[in-house]
């Protein structure tokens, strides 16, 4: 299934697409795949996190998960193996979320080839301004990977016009000028921001950073084509709560009929 097909199927079913996040190696090797099995039935696309020692765009919940995965001895090759395991379970689009340093440490061509072979559809690169290294972006796309970059409420018209064309997967719209983390309510102005983005690209737009419950999911569905849920899932696991309960609540909030 392609990325566009996944978003289109969710739209045809009368809802915004749900994009859950899982981290390779968290909470441990093997247990990470069990988390995947819990979230896959509710996912339209799946975001797979590559553990990194300095995740500047992530809040404390994902930082803790990343540190725990790294203590398990997870390396880039282990993440590729994890992706292969996920791909054996589903044909849904898989997006690898990675900071740029692991890409450069492995070597871009080798890194992109490794994850394309493993079954990744695309990459989310939160700390790479794509216009700063269009050659590297071209290498990823040349390897057959879609690319996704972040835009935020602070993004100017010029910035949107620059970044959006590099988003061949979807546009990741950050709900706040801050880091990842579950929130009770998203800021106002998201529909206007998404509207500005849509004027310059036909790529689907997904909102992340703060989706945690029915209310925030409804806000995302009012504005965008999809919603990413990350910290809320990891926090639920930390607290011993079931992931399915969280996913059901968020999925219900994404139904178009529930728009307010």
LUMDOLUM-971199 format. One line per field, with one value per residue: x, y, z of N, C-alpha, C, O in turn. Coordinates in nm, 2 decimals. Layout:
BEGIN
nX	[X,...] .
nY	[Y,...] .
nZ	[Z,...] .
caX	[X,...] .
caY	[Y,...] .
caZ	[Z,...] .
cX	[X,...] .
cY	[Y,...] .
cZ	[Z,...] .
oX	[X,...] .
oY	[Y,...] .
oZ	[Z,...] .
//
This chain:
BEGIN
nX	[0.08,0.06,0.16,-0.01,-0.24,-0.30,-0.38,-0.59,-0.76,-0.84,-0.97,-1.18,-1.32,-1.43,-1.27,-0.98,-0.64,-0.46,-0.16,0.04,0.32,0.61,0.90,1.21,1.35,1.24,1.00,1.20,1.41,1.22,0.99,0.93,0.83,0.59,0.45,0.41,0.24,0.01,-0.06,-0.09,-0.35,-0.50,-0.36,-0.31,-0.08,0.25,0.48,0.82,1.06,1.40,1.63,1.81,2.08,2.06,1.80,1.67,1.42,1.24,1.03,1.04,0.93,0.96,1.24,1.32,1.24,1.40,1.66,1.64,1.61,1.86,2.02,1.97,2.14,2.08,2.15,2.19,2.17,2.02,1.77,1.70,1.66,1.44,1.25,1.22,1.10,0.85,0.76,0.71,0.47,0.27,0.13,0.11,0.21,0.53,0.72,1.03,1.15,1.42,1.70,1.95,2.22,2.27,2.23,2.44,2.65,2.65,2.66,2.50,2.41,2.44,2.28,2.02,1.98,1.98,1.75,1.55,1.56,1.48,1.22,1.10,0.89,0.93,1.11,1.12,1.27,1.35,1.54,1.67,1.69,1.56,1.64,1.90,2.06,2.00,2.11,2.15,1.88,1.80,1.94,1.81,1.55,1.61,1.68,1.44,1.29,1.03,1.02,0.98,0.93,0.93,0.70,0.60,0.39,0.53,0.64,0.71,0.55,0.74,0.90,0.74,0.68,0.93,1.00,0.78,0.77,0.97,0.85,0.77,0.64,0.45,0.34,0.47,0.32,0.39,0.23,0.28,0.52,0.76,0.86,0.80,0.52,0.24,-0.07,-0.35,-0.50,-0.48,-0.31,-0.49,-0.55,-0.45,-0.61,-0.58,-0.30,-0.26,-0.41,-0.25,-0.03,-0.14,-0.19,0.04,0.12,0.03,0.06,-0.04,-0.13,-0.02,-0.08,0.12,0.28,0.14,-0.10,-0.32,-0.56,-0.93,-1.02,-0.80,-0.75,-0.98,-0.94,-0.72,-0.83,-1.01,-0.85,-0.65,-0.52,-0.43,-0.31,-0.05,0.04,0.24,0.40,0.19,0.13,0.37,0.38,0.15,0.23,0.44,0.29,0.16,-0.08,-0.32,-0.24,-0.43,-0.67,-0.61,-0.56,-0.81,-0.96,-0.84,-0.86,-1.14,-1.18,-1.09,-1.28,-1.47,-1.74,-1.75,-1.66,-1.63] .
nY	[-0.12,0.22,0.54,0.76,0.61,0.50,0.73,0.81,0.60,0.62,0.86,0.80,0.64,0.82,0.96,1.11,1.00,0.77,0.77,0.60,0.58,0.39,0.28,0.14,-0.12,-0.04,-0.13,-0.31,-0.54,-0.74,-0.70,-0.47,-0.54,-0.66,-0.44,-0.32,-0.50,-0.45,-0.19,-0.19,-0.28,-0.04,0.15,0.35,0.44,0.37,0.50,0.46,0.48,0.56,0.50,0.76,0.95,1.22,1.36,1.62,1.73,1.60,1.55,1.48,1.22,1.06,1.09,0.95,0.69,0.66,0.66,0.43,0.23,0.26,0.17,-0.09,-0.17,-0.11,-0.08,0.09,-0.11,-0.30,-0.17,-0.17,-0.44,-0.47,-0.32,-0.49,-0.71,-0.59,-0.53,-0.78,-0.83,-0.66,-0.45,-0.19,0.16,0.24,0.47,0.58,0.75,0.95,1.12,1.33,1.27,0.99,0.90,1.03,0.91,0.64,0.67,0.82,0.69,0.42,0.40,0.47,0.28,0.05,0.08,0.10,-0.15,-0.29,-0.24,0.01,0.29,0.56,0.85,1.04,1.34,1.52,1.72,1.82,2.08,2.08,2.23,2.29,2.08,1.96,1.77,1.54,1.49,1.43,1.19,1.02,1.01,0.92,0.66,0.55,0.62,0.80,1.14,1.33,1.63,1.88,2.13,2.43,2.62,2.86,2.88,3.07,3.22,3.21,3.01,2.78,2.76,2.69,2.44,2.26,2.15,1.95,1.75,1.45,1.24,1.29,1.60,1.69,1.84,2.04,2.09,2.28,2.53,2.38,2.09,1.73,1.57,1.47,1.65,1.83,1.99,2.13,2.41,2.70,2.79,2.60,2.50,2.72,2.72,2.47,2.52,2.71,2.56,2.37,2.52,2.52,2.26,1.93,1.71,1.49,1.62,1.59,1.62,1.65,1.62,1.64,1.50,1.32,1.23,1.21,1.47,1.62,1.48,1.53,1.80,1.78,1.64,1.82,1.99,1.86,1.59,1.37,1.23,1.21,1.00,0.97,1.03,0.99,0.72,0.59,0.69,0.58,0.31,0.32,0.38,0.15,0.12,0.01,0.01,-0.01,0.11,0.38,0.41,0.35,0.56,0.79,0.72,0.73,1.00,1.10,1.06,1.20,1.27,1.35,1.60,1.92] .
nZ	[0.00,-0.08,0.04,-0.03,-0.09,0.16,0.31,0.15,0.18,0.45,0.43,0.27,0.44,0.60,0.79,0.95,0.90,1.11,1.27,1.44,1.67,1.72,1.90,1.80,1.99,2.23,2.47,2.52,2.34,2.13,2.29,2.17,1.93,2.01,2.09,1.84,1.73,1.88,1.80,1.53,1.42,1.44,1.30,1.02,0.89,1.00,1.22,1.28,1.53,1.54,1.78,1.95,2.08,2.13,2.10,1.99,1.92,2.07,2.36,2.72,2.75,2.51,2.50,2.73,2.65,2.43,2.55,2.70,2.51,2.38,2.59,2.57,2.38,2.11,1.77,1.45,1.25,1.39,1.41,1.14,1.11,1.28,1.14,0.92,1.04,1.11,0.85,0.76,0.88,0.78,0.51,0.53,0.51,0.62,0.80,0.88,1.15,1.20,1.33,1.17,1.22,1.26,1.00,0.86,1.00,0.93,0.66,0.39,0.14,0.20,0.43,0.34,0.14,0.30,0.46,0.27,0.16,0.38,0.40,0.44,0.37,0.37,0.50,0.80,0.88,1.12,1.20,0.98,0.77,0.46,0.24,0.30,0.24,-0.03,-0.20,-0.04,0.02,-0.23,-0.27,-0.10,-0.20,-0.45,-0.39,-0.36,-0.15,0.02,0.14,0.43,0.60,0.86,0.94,1.12,1.35,1.35,1.10,0.82,0.53,0.32,0.41,0.42,0.15,0.06,0.20,0.17,-0.10,-0.09,0.05,-0.01,0.09,0.32,0.47,0.78,1.03,1.29,1.59,1.78,1.89,2.00,2.18,2.14,2.30,2.51,2.51,2.65,2.50,2.17,2.02,1.90,1.56,1.39,1.16,0.99,0.95,0.82,0.60,0.47,0.41,0.23,0.01,-0.13,-0.18,-0.28,-0.12,0.15,0.47,0.80,1.15,1.44,1.77,2.04,2.02,2.20,2.31,2.27,2.23,2.14,1.91,1.76,1.71,1.54,1.33,1.23,1.09,0.94,0.73,0.87,1.18,1.42,1.68,1.96,2.21,2.39,2.37,2.46,2.72,2.82,2.83,3.01,3.24,3.28,3.15,2.90,2.55,2.36,2.45,2.45,2.18,2.06,2.16,2.05,1.78,1.75,1.78,1.55,1.36,1.10,1.14,1.40,1.42,1.56] .
caX	[0.00,0.13,0.13,-0.13,-0.35,-0.34,-0.45,-0.71,-0.86,-0.89,-1.06,-1.30,-1.39,-1.48,-1.19,-0.84,-0.55,-0.40,-0.02,0.10,0.47,0.68,1.05,1.29,1.42,1.16,1.07,1.31,1.41,1.11,0.87,0.90,0.74,0.46,0.38,0.37,0.12,-0.10,-0.10,-0.11,-0.49,-0.55,-0.28,-0.31,0.06,0.32,0.61,0.92,1.16,1.54,1.68,1.92,2.13,2.04,1.68,1.64,1.28,1.15,1.01,1.10,0.87,1.03,1.38,1.34,1.23,1.52,1.77,1.61,1.64,2.01,2.08,1.96,2.24,2.03,2.22,2.11,2.14,1.91,1.65,1.66,1.60,1.31,1.16,1.19,1.00,0.72,0.71,0.65,0.33,0.18,0.17,0.08,0.33,0.62,0.81,1.14,1.19,1.56,1.78,2.04,2.35,2.29,2.24,2.57,2.75,2.64,2.68,2.37,2.37,2.43,2.17,1.90,1.96,1.95,1.61,1.46,1.56,1.41,1.07,1.06,0.84,0.98,1.19,1.09,1.40,1.31,1.64,1.74,1.63,1.59,1.71,2.04,2.13,1.91,2.17,2.12,1.74,1.79,1.99,1.70,1.44,1.67,1.68,1.30,1.22,0.96,1.08,0.89,0.99,0.85,0.66,0.55,0.31,0.62,0.69,0.67,0.51,0.86,0.96,0.64,0.70,1.06,1.00,0.67,0.79,1.06,0.78,0.70,0.55,0.34,0.39,0.45,0.29,0.41,0.12,0.33,0.66,0.81,0.90,0.69,0.46,0.09,-0.13,-0.49,-0.56,-0.39,-0.33,-0.57,-0.48,-0.40,-0.67,-0.52,-0.17,-0.27,-0.45,-0.13,0.05,-0.21,-0.19,0.17,0.15,-0.08,0.09,-0.12,-0.08,-0.05,-0.04,0.18,0.32,0.03,-0.22,-0.32,-0.70,-1.03,-1.03,-0.69,-0.77,-1.08,-0.88,-0.64,-0.92,-1.07,-0.76,-0.55,-0.55,-0.39,-0.26,0.06,0.04,0.36,0.43,0.08,0.14,0.48,0.34,0.05,0.31,0.51,0.20,0.09,-0.22,-0.33,-0.23,-0.56,-0.76,-0.56,-0.57,-0.95,-1.01,-0.79,-0.92,-1.28,-1.18,-1.05,-1.40,-1.52,-1.87,-1.74,-1.60,-1.70] .
caY	[0.00,0.34,0.65,0.83,0.51,0.49,0.85,0.81,0.50,0.68,0.97,0.73,0.58,0.93,1.00,1.14,0.89,0.76,0.74,0.57,0.58,0.29,0.30,0.02,-0.15,0.00,-0.12,-0.40,-0.62,-0.84,-0.64,-0.36,-0.60,-0.68,-0.31,-0.30,-0.58,-0.39,-0.07,-0.21,-0.28,0.09,0.23,0.37,0.43,0.35,0.57,0.38,0.57,0.51,0.56,0.85,1.00,1.37,1.38,1.76,1.76,1.52,1.58,1.38,1.08,0.99,1.09,0.83,0.57,0.65,0.62,0.29,0.15,0.26,0.09,-0.23,-0.19,-0.11,0.00,0.11,-0.24,-0.36,-0.10,-0.22,-0.57,-0.45,-0.28,-0.61,-0.78,-0.52,-0.54,-0.92,-0.83,-0.56,-0.38,-0.05,0.24,0.26,0.58,0.59,0.88,0.95,1.25,1.33,1.22,0.85,0.89,1.07,0.82,0.52,0.71,0.83,0.59,0.29,0.41,0.47,0.15,-0.05,0.09,0.07,-0.30,-0.35,-0.22,0.15,0.37,0.70,0.90,1.17,1.39,1.64,1.82,1.86,2.17,2.01,2.32,2.30,1.97,1.90,1.65,1.43,1.46,1.36,1.05,0.94,1.00,0.83,0.52,0.50,0.66,0.93,1.22,1.41,1.73,1.94,2.27,2.46,2.75,2.98,2.88,3.18,3.18,3.17,2.88,2.68,2.74,2.62,2.31,2.17,2.07,1.84,1.65,1.36,1.14,1.38,1.71,1.67,1.98,2.05,2.17,2.39,2.57,2.31,1.95,1.63,1.55,1.47,1.77,1.82,2.07,2.18,2.55,2.75,2.83,2.49,2.50,2.82,2.68,2.37,2.58,2.78,2.45,2.31,2.61,2.50,2.12,1.83,1.60,1.49,1.69,1.52,1.70,1.58,1.69,1.68,1.42,1.23,1.19,1.23,1.61,1.67,1.41,1.60,1.92,1.75,1.60,1.94,2.07,1.79,1.46,1.26,1.27,1.13,0.98,0.91,1.03,0.93,0.57,0.55,0.72,0.47,0.19,0.35,0.38,0.02,0.12,-0.06,0.10,-0.02,0.20,0.51,0.41,0.36,0.69,0.88,0.69,0.78,1.14,1.13,1.04,1.33,1.29,1.40,1.73,2.02] .
caZ	[0.00,-0.09,0.14,-0.08,-0.08,0.30,0.34,0.07,0.23,0.57,0.39,0.21,0.55,0.68,0.91,0.93,0.91,1.24,1.25,1.57,1.68,1.81,1.89,1.80,2.11,2.35,2.60,2.51,2.22,2.13,2.34,2.08,1.82,2.07,2.08,1.70,1.71,1.94,1.74,1.38,1.38,1.45,1.22,0.87,0.86,1.12,1.24,1.36,1.58,1.56,1.91,1.93,2.21,2.15,2.02,2.02,1.89,2.15,2.50,2.81,2.74,2.41,2.54,2.82,2.57,2.35,2.64,2.74,2.39,2.36,2.69,2.53,2.28,1.98,1.67,1.33,1.19,1.47,1.37,1.01,1.13,1.34,1.03,0.84,1.11,1.09,0.72,0.74,0.94,0.72,0.39,0.56,0.49,0.73,0.80,0.98,1.21,1.24,1.32,1.06,1.26,1.23,0.85,0.82,1.06,0.85,0.52,0.34,0.04,0.27,0.52,0.26,0.08,0.41,0.51,0.16,0.15,0.50,0.38,0.47,0.26,0.37,0.61,0.86,0.92,1.19,1.22,0.85,0.68,0.33,0.14,0.34,0.18,-0.13,-0.26,0.05,0.00,-0.36,-0.26,-0.03,-0.30,-0.56,-0.34,-0.36,-0.02,0.03,0.24,0.51,0.68,0.96,0.94,1.25,1.35,1.33,0.97,0.74,0.40,0.24,0.46,0.37,0.01,0.05,0.26,0.13,-0.22,-0.05,0.12,-0.11,0.17,0.37,0.55,0.92,1.08,1.43,1.64,1.88,1.88,2.11,2.16,2.15,2.43,2.51,2.56,2.67,2.40,2.08,2.00,1.79,1.44,1.31,1.03,0.90,0.91,0.72,0.47,0.41,0.35,0.12,-0.11,-0.21,-0.21,-0.28,-0.03,0.27,0.59,0.93,1.27,1.55,1.89,2.13,2.00,2.31,2.35,2.18,2.20,2.05,1.78,1.69,1.66,1.43,1.22,1.18,1.01,0.86,0.67,0.96,1.31,1.47,1.83,2.00,2.36,2.47,2.37,2.55,2.86,2.86,2.86,3.14,3.35,3.28,3.09,2.77,2.44,2.28,2.51,2.40,2.03,2.03,2.19,1.95,1.65,1.75,1.77,1.41,1.27,1.05,1.19,1.53,1.42,1.63] .
cX	[0.09,0.08,0.00,-0.25,-0.40,-0.42,-0.59,-0.81,-0.92,-1.00,-1.19,-1.38,-1.44,-1.40,-1.05,-0.76,-0.48,-0.26,0.05,0.26,0.51,0.83,1.12,1.36,1.35,1.03,1.19,1.31,1.30,0.99,0.83,0.80,0.60,0.38,0.33,0.24,0.00,-0.15,-0.14,-0.26,-0.55,-0.48,-0.31,-0.17,0.13,0.46,0.70,1.03,1.30,1.60,1.81,1.95,2.09,1.91,1.62,1.49,1.19,1.15,1.06,1.05,0.95,1.18,1.40,1.33,1.35,1.64,1.76,1.65,1.79,2.08,2.07,2.06,2.19,2.11,2.14,2.07,2.02,1.77,1.61,1.60,1.46,1.21,1.13,1.09,0.86,0.67,0.66,0.51,0.23,0.23,0.14,0.21,0.40,0.71,0.91,1.17,1.33,1.62,1.89,2.17,2.37,2.30,2.38,2.68,2.76,2.69,2.54,2.32,2.35,2.30,2.04,1.87,1.92,1.81,1.51,1.45,1.48,1.26,1.02,1.00,0.90,1.05,1.12,1.22,1.37,1.41,1.72,1.65,1.66,1.67,1.86,2.12,2.04,1.97,2.14,1.97,1.72,1.84,1.88,1.59,1.49,1.67,1.54,1.23,1.15,1.03,0.97,0.97,0.89,0.82,0.59,0.46,0.40,0.67,0.63,0.62,0.63,0.91,0.87,0.66,0.83,1.05,0.90,0.70,0.89,0.98,0.70,0.62,0.43,0.41,0.36,0.43,0.29,0.30,0.16,0.48,0.73,0.85,0.78,0.64,0.31,0.04,-0.28,-0.57,-0.45,-0.41,-0.43,-0.49,-0.43,-0.47,-0.61,-0.38,-0.17,-0.32,-0.34,-0.04,-0.01,-0.21,-0.06,0.20,0.02,-0.06,-0.01,-0.05,-0.12,0.00,0.01,0.22,0.20,-0.09,-0.22,-0.46,-0.80,-1.04,-0.92,-0.70,-0.87,-1.03,-0.80,-0.72,-0.99,-0.98,-0.69,-0.60,-0.51,-0.33,-0.16,0.04,0.16,0.38,0.32,0.08,0.25,0.45,0.24,0.13,0.38,0.42,0.12,-0.05,-0.21,-0.32,-0.36,-0.66,-0.73,-0.59,-0.72,-1.00,-0.97,-0.85,-1.07,-1.28,-1.15,-1.17,-1.45,-1.66,-1.87,-1.67,-1.69,-1.69] .
cY	[0.12,0.44,0.72,0.74,0.50,0.61,0.85,0.71,0.55,0.78,0.90,0.67,0.69,0.97,1.05,1.01,0.89,0.70,0.72,0.56,0.47,0.32,0.16,0.00,-0.10,-0.08,-0.22,-0.47,-0.73,-0.78,-0.52,-0.42,-0.63,-0.55,-0.28,-0.38,-0.53,-0.27,-0.09,-0.21,-0.14,0.19,0.23,0.37,0.41,0.43,0.49,0.47,0.50,0.58,0.65,0.92,1.15,1.41,1.52,1.80,1.69,1.56,1.47,1.24,1.01,0.99,0.97,0.70,0.55,0.60,0.47,0.20,0.14,0.17,-0.06,-0.27,-0.19,-0.02,0.01,-0.02,-0.31,-0.30,-0.15,-0.36,-0.57,-0.41,-0.40,-0.70,-0.72,-0.54,-0.68,-0.93,-0.75,-0.50,-0.23,0.03,0.26,0.38,0.58,0.73,0.88,1.09,1.23,1.26,1.07,0.82,0.92,0.97,0.69,0.55,0.71,0.72,0.46,0.29,0.40,0.34,0.04,-0.04,0.07,-0.08,-0.36,-0.33,-0.09,0.21,0.50,0.73,1.03,1.22,1.53,1.75,1.86,1.96,2.13,2.10,2.34,2.19,1.90,1.78,1.53,1.39,1.38,1.22,0.97,0.91,0.91,0.69,0.47,0.53,0.79,1.01,1.31,1.50,1.80,2.09,2.30,2.59,2.87,2.98,3.00,3.13,3.13,3.03,2.76,2.65,2.67,2.47,2.21,2.09,1.95,1.73,1.56,1.25,1.21,1.49,1.69,1.81,1.97,2.14,2.29,2.42,2.51,2.17,1.86,1.62,1.55,1.60,1.75,1.89,2.13,2.33,2.59,2.78,2.72,2.48,2.60,2.78,2.57,2.42,2.65,2.67,2.39,2.40,2.59,2.35,2.04,1.71,1.61,1.56,1.62,1.61,1.61,1.67,1.73,1.59,1.31,1.17,1.23,1.38,1.66,1.60,1.48,1.73,1.89,1.71,1.72,2.01,1.99,1.66,1.34,1.32,1.16,1.12,0.91,0.91,0.97,0.78,0.53,0.58,0.62,0.35,0.21,0.34,0.25,0.02,0.06,0.05,0.10,0.08,0.34,0.52,0.42,0.50,0.79,0.85,0.74,0.93,1.19,1.11,1.18,1.36,1.36,1.54,1.83,2.16] .
cZ	[0.00,0.02,0.10,-0.06,0.07,0.35,0.27,0.13,0.36,0.53,0.34,0.33,0.65,0.80,0.86,0.96,1.05,1.21,1.39,1.56,1.77,1.79,1.89,1.93,2.24,2.36,2.61,2.37,2.23,2.18,2.25,1.97,1.88,2.07,1.94,1.68,1.77,1.86,1.59,1.34,1.37,1.36,1.08,0.82,1.00,1.12,1.33,1.40,1.59,1.68,1.88,2.06,2.23,2.07,2.05,2.01,1.98,2.30,2.59,2.80,2.63,2.44,2.63,2.74,2.48,2.43,2.68,2.63,2.37,2.47,2.66,2.42,2.14,1.89,1.55,1.26,1.26,1.43,1.23,1.02,1.19,1.23,0.94,0.91,1.10,0.95,0.69,0.80,0.87,0.59,0.41,0.55,0.63,0.71,0.91,1.02,1.26,1.23,1.22,1.09,1.23,1.08,0.81,0.88,0.98,0.70,0.45,0.24,0.11,0.35,0.44,0.20,0.18,0.44,0.39,0.15,0.26,0.48,0.42,0.35,0.25,0.50,0.67,0.92,0.99,1.20,1.09,0.77,0.53,0.23,0.18,0.28,0.08,-0.19,-0.17,0.03,-0.13,-0.36,-0.20,-0.13,-0.42,-0.52,-0.33,-0.23,-0.04,0.15,0.30,0.60,0.77,0.92,1.07,1.24,1.33,1.19,0.89,0.60,0.31,0.28,0.42,0.23,-0.02,0.08,0.19,0.00,-0.19,0.01,0.02,-0.04,0.22,0.44,0.69,0.98,1.23,1.49,1.73,1.84,2.00,2.08,2.17,2.29,2.42,2.57,2.57,2.56,2.30,2.06,1.89,1.67,1.35,1.17,0.93,0.86,0.81,0.59,0.40,0.34,0.23,-0.01,-0.19,-0.23,-0.21,-0.19,0.09,0.38,0.71,1.04,1.38,1.66,1.97,2.12,2.11,2.35,2.24,2.14,2.11,1.91,1.70,1.63,1.54,1.31,1.16,1.08,0.91,0.81,0.77,1.09,1.36,1.63,1.87,2.15,2.44,2.48,2.47,2.69,2.91,2.90,2.99,3.26,3.36,3.23,2.95,2.66,2.36,2.32,2.45,2.25,1.99,2.05,2.08,1.81,1.64,1.73,1.63,1.31,1.23,1.11,1.33,1.53,1.49,1.57] .
oX	[0.18,-0.02,-0.09,-0.36,-0.52,-0.52,-0.69,-0.93,-1.04,-1.10,-1.30,-1.50,-1.50,-1.46,-1.01,-0.80,-0.45,-0.24,0.10,0.31,0.46,0.88,1.09,1.43,1.40,0.96,1.27,1.21,1.29,0.88,0.72,0.71,0.50,0.26,0.22,0.15,-0.12,-0.27,-0.22,-0.29,-0.65,-0.52,-0.35,-0.14,0.06,0.53,0.66,1.10,1.30,1.61,1.89,1.86,2.10,1.93,1.53,1.44,1.06,1.25,1.12,1.13,1.00,1.25,1.50,1.41,1.40,1.72,1.86,1.71,1.85,2.18,2.14,2.07,2.25,2.15,2.03,1.96,1.94,1.67,1.49,1.51,1.38,1.10,1.01,1.00,0.76,0.55,0.57,0.44,0.11,0.35,0.16,0.32,0.34,0.78,0.87,1.19,1.36,1.58,1.92,2.24,2.47,2.37,2.44,2.78,2.87,2.75,2.47,2.22,2.25,2.23,1.95,1.76,1.84,1.74,1.40,1.34,1.41,1.19,0.90,1.06,0.93,1.06,1.08,1.29,1.37,1.38,1.83,1.55,1.77,1.74,1.94,2.24,2.00,1.90,2.11,1.94,1.64,1.78,1.86,1.54,1.41,1.67,1.52,1.12,1.20,1.08,0.88,1.06,0.77,0.91,0.53,0.46,0.35,0.74,0.51,0.64,0.62,0.95,0.91,0.67,0.85,1.10,0.93,0.67,0.89,1.03,0.59,0.55,0.32,0.53,0.25,0.53,0.22,0.29,0.09,0.55,0.76,0.87,0.67,0.71,0.25,0.10,-0.34,-0.68,-0.35,-0.52,-0.46,-0.37,-0.38,-0.40,-0.59,-0.34,-0.10,-0.27,-0.33,0.01,0.05,-0.23,-0.06,0.30,-0.08,-0.14,-0.05,0.07,-0.24,0.10,-0.04,0.20,0.16,-0.18,-0.13,-0.46,-0.76,-1.06,-0.95,-0.66,-0.86,-1.06,-0.80,-0.69,-1.02,-1.03,-0.66,-0.72,-0.56,-0.31,-0.18,0.02,0.19,0.37,0.34,0.04,0.24,0.48,0.25,0.09,0.38,0.46,0.04,-0.13,-0.10,-0.38,-0.40,-0.73,-0.82,-0.64,-0.76,-1.08,-1.05,-0.89,-1.11,-1.37,-1.17,-1.16,-1.47,-1.68,-1.97,-1.64,-1.81,-1.74] .
oY	[0.13,0.42,0.73,0.78,0.49,0.60,0.89,0.74,0.53,0.79,0.95,0.65,0.66,1.02,1.02,0.93,1.00,0.60,0.81,0.54,0.45,0.36,0.07,0.09,-0.13,-0.10,-0.20,-0.47,-0.80,-0.79,-0.48,-0.34,-0.62,-0.55,-0.23,-0.33,-0.55,-0.24,-0.01,-0.15,-0.12,0.30,0.13,0.31,0.43,0.42,0.46,0.53,0.38,0.70,0.61,0.95,1.19,1.49,1.54,1.89,1.71,1.61,1.37,1.15,0.89,0.90,0.90,0.61,0.44,0.52,0.40,0.09,0.04,0.11,-0.14,-0.38,-0.25,0.09,-0.04,-0.03,-0.38,-0.37,-0.17,-0.39,-0.64,-0.46,-0.42,-0.75,-0.79,-0.57,-0.70,-1.02,-0.77,-0.50,-0.15,-0.02,0.28,0.39,0.57,0.81,0.80,1.17,1.11,1.21,1.03,0.73,0.85,0.94,0.64,0.46,0.61,0.67,0.39,0.19,0.32,0.29,-0.05,-0.15,0.03,-0.13,-0.46,-0.40,-0.07,0.20,0.56,0.65,1.11,1.15,1.63,1.87,1.92,1.92,2.13,2.05,2.39,2.20,1.78,1.69,1.42,1.27,1.29,1.13,0.85,0.80,0.83,0.60,0.35,0.48,0.89,0.95,1.36,1.46,1.79,2.16,2.21,2.66,2.97,3.08,3.02,3.01,3.03,2.95,2.66,2.54,2.60,2.39,2.10,1.97,1.85,1.62,1.59,1.18,1.20,1.49,1.67,1.89,1.90,2.26,2.39,2.34,2.58,2.14,1.90,1.65,1.63,1.65,1.66,1.86,2.16,2.38,2.50,2.80,2.75,2.45,2.58,2.81,2.58,2.38,2.64,2.69,2.37,2.35,2.63,2.33,2.07,1.62,1.71,1.57,1.59,1.68,1.50,1.79,1.85,1.61,1.23,1.07,1.27,1.41,1.73,1.66,1.50,1.77,1.97,1.76,1.71,2.07,2.03,1.61,1.23,1.44,1.04,1.22,0.80,0.80,0.90,0.72,0.43,0.50,0.58,0.28,0.12,0.29,0.23,-0.07,0.05,0.15,0.20,0.14,0.42,0.62,0.49,0.54,0.87,0.94,0.78,0.98,1.30,1.14,1.27,1.48,1.41,1.59,1.82,2.26] .
oZ	[0.08,0.08,0.18,-0.03,0.09,0.42,0.33,0.13,0.39,0.60,0.38,0.31,0.75,0.90,0.75,1.04,1.10,1.15,1.45,1.45,1.88,1.69,1.98,1.98,2.35,2.25,2.70,2.30,2.33,2.12,2.24,1.92,1.81,2.05,1.92,1.61,1.72,1.85,1.54,1.24,1.30,1.34,1.02,0.71,1.10,1.02,1.44,1.31,1.63,1.68,1.81,2.14,2.35,1.97,2.13,2.08,1.97,2.35,2.54,2.82,2.66,2.40,2.61,2.76,2.47,2.39,2.68,2.65,2.34,2.44,2.71,2.38,2.05,1.92,1.54,1.21,1.19,1.42,1.21,0.95,1.15,1.23,0.90,0.84,1.08,0.94,0.61,0.76,0.88,0.57,0.31,0.57,0.73,0.61,1.03,0.94,1.35,1.14,1.18,1.01,1.17,1.03,0.73,0.81,0.96,0.64,0.45,0.25,0.08,0.36,0.48,0.19,0.15,0.46,0.42,0.13,0.25,0.55,0.42,0.24,0.14,0.59,0.59,1.00,0.92,1.22,1.10,0.72,0.49,0.15,0.10,0.27,0.10,-0.24,-0.23,0.02,-0.14,-0.42,-0.24,-0.14,-0.47,-0.60,-0.29,-0.21,-0.10,0.24,0.23,0.67,0.74,0.88,1.13,1.14,1.28,1.15,0.88,0.57,0.24,0.20,0.37,0.19,-0.13,0.01,0.17,0.00,-0.27,0.03,-0.02,-0.11,0.16,0.47,0.73,0.98,1.30,1.45,1.75,1.78,2.10,1.96,2.20,2.39,2.34,2.66,2.50,2.53,2.35,2.09,1.80,1.68,1.24,1.07,0.82,0.74,0.71,0.49,0.27,0.23,0.13,-0.12,-0.31,-0.29,-0.15,-0.18,0.13,0.39,0.73,1.03,1.40,1.65,1.96,2.20,2.12,2.43,2.13,2.02,2.01,1.81,1.58,1.52,1.44,1.20,1.04,0.98,0.80,0.84,0.75,1.10,1.35,1.69,1.82,2.21,2.54,2.58,2.55,2.78,3.02,3.00,3.07,3.36,3.45,3.26,2.89,2.66,2.30,2.24,2.41,2.20,1.90,1.97,2.04,1.74,1.53,1.66,1.59,1.19,1.32,1.13,1.38,1.64,1.49,1.62] .
//
